[in-house]
Amino acid sequence: MYSIRTEQAYTDWIKRYILHSDKRHPHDMGASEMMQFLTHLAVQRIDGAKTQAAKR
């Protein structure tokens, strides 16, 4: 059993993936869609880190 915070984090990631994939079912998608999602996250985090660094 996971802690409630871990379950909340997993639920958040699932929601992000669902919304990013335009609510398509995972069975209808392949590895390329997952790579697009992971790339999106990486770019978003890099931009977010740059924004946070600029505020300091």
C-alpha positions as CSV (number, residue, x, y, z in Angstrom):
1,M,0.0,0.0,0.0
2,Y,1.2,3.5,-0.9
3,S,1.0,6.6,1.2
4,I,-1.8,9.0,0.3
5,R,0.7,11.5,-1.0
6,T,2.1,8.9,-3.4
7,E,-1.3,8.0,-4.6
8,Q,-2.2,11.7,-5.2
9,A,1.1,12.1,-7.2
10,Y,0.3,9.0,-9.3
11,T,-3.3,10.3,-9.9
12,D,-1.9,13.7,-10.9
13,W,0.4,12.1,-13.5
14,I,-2.4,10.0,-14.9
15,K,-4.6,13.1,-15.3
16,R,-1.8,15.0,-17.0
17,Y,-1.3,12.1,-19.5
18,I,-5.0,11.8,-20.2
19,L,-5.4,15.5,-20.9
20,H,-2.2,15.7,-23.0
21,S,-3.5,12.8,-25.2
22,D,-6.8,14.5,-25.8
23,K,-8.6,11.9,-23.7
24,R,-7.7,9.0,-26.0
25,H,-7.6,5.5,-24.6
26,P,-4.1,4.2,-24.0
27,H,-4.9,1.1,-26.1
28,D,-5.3,3.5,-29.1
29,M,-1.8,5.0,-28.6
30,G,1.7,3.7,-28.9
31,A,5.2,4.5,-27.9
32,S,5.4,7.7,-30.0
33,E,2.6,9.2,-28.0
34,M,4.3,8.4,-24.7
35,M,7.5,9.9,-26.0
36,Q,5.6,13.1,-27.0
37,F,4.2,13.3,-23.5
38,L,7.6,12.8,-21.9
39,T,9.2,15.4,-24.2
40,H,6.4,17.8,-23.3
41,L,7.1,17.3,-19.6
42,A,10.9,17.8,-20.1
43,V,10.4,21.0,-22.1
44,Q,7.8,22.3,-19.7
45,R,10.1,21.6,-16.7
46,I,13.1,23.3,-18.4
47,D,11.1,26.4,-19.2
48,G,9.7,26.4,-15.6
49,A,13.2,26.1,-14.2
50,K,14.4,29.0,-16.3
51,T,11.5,31.1,-15.1
52,Q,12.2,30.2,-11.5
53,A,15.9,31.1,-11.9
54,A,15.0,34.4,-13.4
55,K,12.8,35.3,-10.4
56,R,15.7,34.9,-8.0
